[in-house]
């Protein structure tokens, strides 16, 4: 079994990678063994993250801006947890927003029939960040 290495660096030194529709990420860490990933997610004012559901739990910490979340609004300093199977409609923001997101498994984006059309996971995030594949666009509506 591969031993994990300790990491310490400044996220502001990392490049932003596009997810389409004004959504970007900075890759902090991936675990090939577990599929866990940690990113800083940025949504431009007017940007969106398409509807999706969680194939693994996730948690987030709001760093900047506001995120309309279910029946309330998550603001800078707020923390949230999303269990396995959590379903989210399109997420739109009015102001530039950044959050730390830790995913414990993939996120599935569905087509109009509810079928999985795209999957965001640790490997895809890593491959885009390392230049092994072109940036992707998660524009599929749930």
Phi, psi and omega in degrees: 000134180287134178277133178290146176259152176284145181232141173205118178200172180264117180303332182295343178275354182270148180287152171272141178237137186282141169245007181085162176055035178078019177249136182221160176220153168247124182276118178270316185194145168230152174243106178301331183288322186249341185084001178293146175217152177232126180223159163261121179258129178240133174241122176295157173305128183084358180283170179209156174240119188299157178305145186196172170223157188267123174269002174204154179295166176207159175220153182219154175231120180288126180259327186199144174084204183219145179231118176291117189232108182053243183261012180219189180234126175273129182240168180312130181096344180281147178239145177219155178236136179236113184286165172310131179090355179301137181245136180228135172284178177310138179251116180246149178232147179267335180234156177304133187226139175228142177213149171276126178236130175245115181258133179260013178175179183293165174238127183257131175255134187249160175271185184296343179263004180084006178276147178294124181253327181212151178231128174259121180217178183301319183293315179299312180302317180293314182298319178294315181297327181271003178076015180280343176211160180291152174304149183254165176234118179263082185249005183287130178275143179281000000 
